[in-house]
Amino acid sequence: MTSEAGRGGKAHRPPERRTQLNEAGASALTGIRSRAPAEPAAPEGVEDETPHYHGHRERLRARLREAGQGALADYELLELILFRAIPRRDVKPLAKSLIARFGSFGEVIAADPGRLAGIEGMSAGAISEFKIVEAAAQRFAKGAVKKRLPLGSWSEVIDYCRTSMAFEGRESFRILFLDKKNGLIADEVQGLGTVDHTPVYPREVMRRALELSATAIVLVHNHPSGDPTPSTQDIKMTLDIIAIAKSLGVAVHDHIIVGRNGHASLKGMRLI
């Protein structure tokens, strides 16, 4: 009997045979794939490699939002400011070292930029952030004074003077010029001095009062030592100004001395 192949034709495989071969090939391919090297697994502890201060920053912000600034220590408020200038570093040690060096939140914010730059870790951007906060605090306090409150509500003036001057490293002398309703006409620094002295010229003070048509003034200066107790020279200078002002119809309501440890009112102390 002659086969199909013998007559030059191609051999014909039964369909079931092809199916068996396909299944065997698929099985072999599966075996090859199963022996291929697996994808490298993610290293253990990846989450632990995230800097711990990331969560700390958000927790601190949340505490400020929910409980207010009273719930934060001075160094924590500094941290919140430093976050903006130093984004990828734990700033808690820096904030604590600033408090240790200068004493308080207010003293850090008002510190001379040169002294701040001497602290390891302080960048130019961080110093700028501090100065922005200082300027904002002064502007806010001055806004309360500009409400033209009567002189009997003098706590706002004290707050403003302390915010503006209490933490400065050298003496400065400023004058608040008032109208007849005790509204603020102008707030001007009349002189800058050394750590313990500022030259004041009574006639120049009165010349400026007349230029502004002020009917009353409040004298203010700071004591960088922190102790606001008036000196003998402070009292004498105030009396000299009062004498000239009286002859020109200008009242001197008070002379306030501010320092880190509080303030002193010469009028309240019955020294004028």
WOKA-V638182 format. One record per backbone hydrogen bond with DSSP energy under -0.5 kcal/mol. NH is the residue of the N-H (numbers start at 1). CO is the residue of the C=O. If there is no record, write none. Layout:
nh=NH co=CO
nh=NH co=CO
This chain:
nh=7 co=3
nh=8 co=5
nh=9 co=4
nh=13 co=11
nh=17 co=14
nh=18 co=14
nh=19 co=15
nh=20 co=16
nh=21 co=17
nh=22 co=18
nh=23 co=19
nh=24 co=20
nh=25 co=21
nh=26 co=22
nh=27 co=23
nh=28 co=24
nh=29 co=25
nh=30 co=26
nh=31 co=27
nh=32 co=28
nh=33 co=29
nh=34 co=30
nh=35 co=31
nh=36 co=32
nh=36 co=33
nh=46 co=43
nh=49 co=45
nh=49 co=46
nh=50 co=47
nh=54 co=51
nh=56 co=52
nh=57 co=53
nh=58 co=54
nh=59 co=55
nh=60 co=56
nh=61 co=57
nh=62 co=58
nh=63 co=59
nh=64 co=60
nh=65 co=61
nh=66 co=62
nh=67 co=63
nh=68 co=63
nh=68 co=64
nh=71 co=68
nh=72 co=69
nh=77 co=73
nh=78 co=74
nh=79 co=75
nh=80 co=76
nh=81 co=77
nh=82 co=78
nh=83 co=79
nh=84 co=80
nh=84 co=81
nh=85 co=81
nh=85 co=82
nh=86 co=82
nh=89 co=86
nh=91 co=89
nh=95 co=91
nh=96 co=92
nh=97 co=93
nh=98 co=94
nh=99 co=95
nh=100 co=96
nh=101 co=97
nh=102 co=98
nh=103 co=99
nh=108 co=104
nh=109 co=105
nh=110 co=106
nh=111 co=107
nh=111 co=108
nh=115 co=112
nh=116 co=112
nh=117 co=113
nh=118 co=114
nh=118 co=115
nh=119 co=116
nh=120 co=118
nh=122 co=119
nh=127 co=123
nh=128 co=124
nh=129 co=125
nh=130 co=126
nh=131 co=127
nh=132 co=128
nh=133 co=129
nh=134 co=130
nh=135 co=131
nh=136 co=132
nh=137 co=133
nh=138 co=134
nh=139 co=135
nh=140 co=136
nh=141 co=137
nh=142 co=138
nh=143 co=139
nh=144 co=140
nh=145 co=141
nh=146 co=142
nh=147 co=144
nh=148 co=145
nh=153 co=150
nh=154 co=152
nh=156 co=153
nh=158 co=154
nh=159 co=155
nh=160 co=156
nh=161 co=157
nh=162 co=158
nh=163 co=159
nh=164 co=160
nh=165 co=161
nh=166 co=161
nh=166 co=162
nh=168 co=165
nh=171 co=194
nh=173 co=191
nh=174 co=220
nh=175 co=188
nh=176 co=218
nh=177 co=175
nh=177 co=186
nh=178 co=176
nh=178 co=216
nh=179 co=183
nh=182 co=179
nh=185 co=177
nh=186 co=177
nh=188 co=175
nh=190 co=173
nh=190 co=188
nh=191 co=173
nh=193 co=171
nh=194 co=197
nh=202 co=200
nh=204 co=201
nh=205 co=201
nh=206 co=202
nh=207 co=203
nh=208 co=204
nh=209 co=205
nh=210 co=206
nh=211 co=207
nh=212 co=208
nh=213 co=210
nh=214 co=209
nh=215 co=178
nh=216 co=178
nh=217 co=251
nh=218 co=176
nh=219 co=254
nh=220 co=174
nh=221 co=256
nh=222 co=172
nh=223 co=258
nh=224 co=222
nh=226 co=223
nh=228 co=226
nh=235 co=231
nh=236 co=232
nh=237 co=233
nh=238 co=234
nh=239 co=235
nh=240 co=236
nh=241 co=237
nh=242 co=238
nh=243 co=239
nh=244 co=240
nh=245 co=241
nh=246 co=242
nh=247 co=243
nh=248 co=244
nh=248 co=245
nh=249 co=246
nh=250 co=245
nh=251 co=215
nh=253 co=217
nh=253 co=251
nh=254 co=217
nh=256 co=219
nh=257 co=264
nh=258 co=221
nh=259 co=262
nh=261 co=226
nh=262 co=259
nh=264 co=257
nh=266 co=255
nh=266 co=264
nh=269 co=265
nh=270 co=267
nh=271 co=266
nh=272 co=266
